[in-house]
Amino acid sequence: MAACSEKIDSLYKKLDYSIHKYSSFSTTYLPSNIQENKSKDQTSRWSSNSNNPPQFLTLKLAKYSIVKYITFGKYEKTHVCNLKKFKVFGGLKDGKMIELLDSGLKNDNIPETFELRHTIGDQLFPCRYIKILPLQSWGSSFNFSIWFVKLSGIDSWDIVKTSLDWFMEFQEREAVRLCLKYLRKQDYKDAFSELSRVSGIQLEDPLLTELHKILVEESDFNRAEQLVCQSVNSGLFSAYISKQEYRAIWRPLQSEGPQPGMRGGHQMCIDPHSETIFLLGGWDGNQDLSDLWAYHVPSKQWRLISKDTEAEGGPSARSCHKMCLDPKRRQIFTLGRYLDCQYRVPENLKSDFYVYDIESNQWTLISDDTAALGGPQLIFDHQMCIDVALRTIYVFGGRVLTVHNGITTEDRSGCVGVAGASEPVYSGLFSYHVSTNTWKNLCSDSPVQQEPSNTPVLRSRVSHSMLFHPIYRKLFIFAGQRNKDYLNDFFSYDVDSGLVEHISDGSKRDASALPAAGFTQRATIDPQLDEIYVDYGLSKDKEKRDDSVQNSFWVYYIKQNEWSCVYRNENAEEQYWSKMQHLEPCPRFAHQLVYDHVNKVHYLFGGNPGKASSPKLRLDDFWRLTLYRPTYPQLLQRFRFLIRKYRFQELASSDSLQALHYLQTSLSDIIDHEDPEQAKEFQQLASVIFQESDAIRPEHEDQQTKCFQQRCKLFEELCAFFPANMTQPHCDLLDLVPI
């Protein structure tokens, strides 16, 4: 077969045609040697000549169709030639297609089906050609193989003809709009007016047409600024703001007076209504701690509530425990702890459970052993969160502490190794109803291990993340460590129905687009924004901590089912982090991160920097993290700056003194001079005056035309902020001219 492409014509068969006769089709397009899904036949596949793209399959459909799904068959077992990454394109003409899918296959023997993009706006999109573009195989030095392909969708002519007619009209309309854009940009006013009149087609929304008239044609910068301000106030840019990536800003927090000392494996929770952070216990490198602290955000002060909670009827010194806060009733619950091997005797392995009443400053022992009441055994590095509305606490995972009977590789850094004498025991998913003081086993790690045996099975782990979404009423669980495996799966558990939904199995189809597996992450959730935030510290490879320094912060958008990396810093030099100590927290694990969802602020304290040279070193730094997106006032400021910048440049080309005065007054007034980026951009504008005055312009240069083109450029910059359905086409007519 040709290395670059293989065109497959009308080799197809109908599947379930009697069922889908009038609404859909399911068609297989294959070379003659792979017309059937022969998963056990090595020769039943299409293979490329090498592992270097671009090599692709172009499939020609028997007739125009709406292609909704594509299914890939596979060999009977994992294979190095399976597609780890690929793209699918579709269109009416060979060589002129749009992207329908960007994904990858798992390296297993299970067929996979993907939904293809099959609409433009709210209209169905017809295809005659489908192109499969392999990008990467699972074996990096192996060629690409496609074992079997099935396309499914709609081929009913009544439906397809409607979409085809719409698409033809759409193409004609867009062609006219491209011409209108070109004519207006070239200032061919008569031709533009005539084409608009004859075609009856609008280039853009009337609001933008008015903006073009005021700004570009009449050069009225003041009215243009007023019109844009009105657009901001009307909420036109909400879609633009929601699509902007976050920018992470860290700020170290300093307070006068006493404050918590160095520690890791501690616990924190936050009451967003009183803006108070509570911190309990931890390991300082030598011993467990039993102190309780409160940090009041408005006053920026730490307060030591209790030096020894055990002496006041509360929990003993501990680390690797968990806490959750009920802000409505002002109560803090804490469960679990780590014990060194020498203390693991039966009388010490009871799982005590406490509640702290914030108003009365009183601890209450709910139970001295939750296992005796049907709850979890004594565990550590588990996760715990609360459903405030129904007063229900959920506890998942964690390592069960058992009587010590051998040498272990455990440490109390907030992580755990693997027992040398016996297999580790992991706890399942439990719920605790506060009002009735009752525990329930919801999911077992193993049906043999827990009762009742008919409960669903979840893969338990330690050092994972679990968050409760009170609106969806779901637990979101991901990452963690099980034995020697670092997990990267992501699933949800519906607390009302018990339904488990696997969002991602952690197959790493695109490692750069997913957070790394590991034990170092800390996660928070914002139910109002439908966002999950994950902070990563050191590498997942515990043996290479010093060589695998990494700071990264991720956002998971629940509705879009998408991850986004806000920032990543992989600098491993100690001198670098010494310089950055007041700008960004150094990589760490066993730290704590809490989130104020009301004020949209994160707080981080302490942890273990993982220094092999100082194994007992713990941190006591305290940080505030704010994620910034453009706000409406910031967007308005940006619009004003763009408009005034172009006006200044136009003035500079004709009157340097007037331009300098405008720079020092009108432009300077809207600059935030404390913002380094804005200040730098403002300072660079002064050089424009000297560039213009020193320039030797050709005598034939039309200054008026130059200013017109500059205003056209400004107009296009402003249009980029408006919704796409309001603007002129993004591409230009000249881009379509072949060379």
Secondary structure, 3 states (H helix, E strand, C coil): CCCCEEEECCCCCECCHHHHCCCCEEEECCCHHHCCCCCCCCCCCEECCCCCCCCEEEEEEEEEEEEEEEEEECCCCCCCCCEEEEEEEEEEECCEEEEEEEECCCCCCCCEEEECCCEECCEECCEEEEEEEEEEECCCCCCCEECEEEEEEECCHHHHHHHHHHHHHHHHHHHHHHHHHHHHHCCCHHHHHHHHHHHCCCCCCHHHHHHHHHHHHCCCHHHHHHHHHHHHHCCCCHHHHHCCCCEEEEEECCCCCCCCCCCECCEEEEECCCCEEEEEEEECCCCEEEEEEEEECCCCEEEEEECCHHHHCCCCCECCCEEEEECCCCEEEEECCCCCHHHCCHHHCCCCEEEEECCCCEEEEEECCHHHHCCCCCEECCEEEEECCCCEEEEECCEECCCCCCCECCCCCCCCCCECCCCCCECCEEEEECCCCEEEEEEECCCCCCCCCCCCECCCCECCEEEEECCCCEEEEECCEECCEECCCEEEEECCCCCEEEEECCCCCCHHHCCCCCCCCEEEEECCCCEEEEEECCCCCHHHCCCCCCEEEEEEECCCCEEEEEEEECCCCHHHHHHCCCCCCCCCECCEEEEECCCCEEEEEEEECCCCCCCCCCEEEEEEEEEECCCHHHHHHHHHHHHHHHHHHHHHCCCHHHHHHHHHHHHHHHCCCCCHHHHHHHHHHHHHHHHHHHCCCCCCCCHHHHHHHHHHHHHHHHHCCCCHHHCCCCCCHHHHCCC
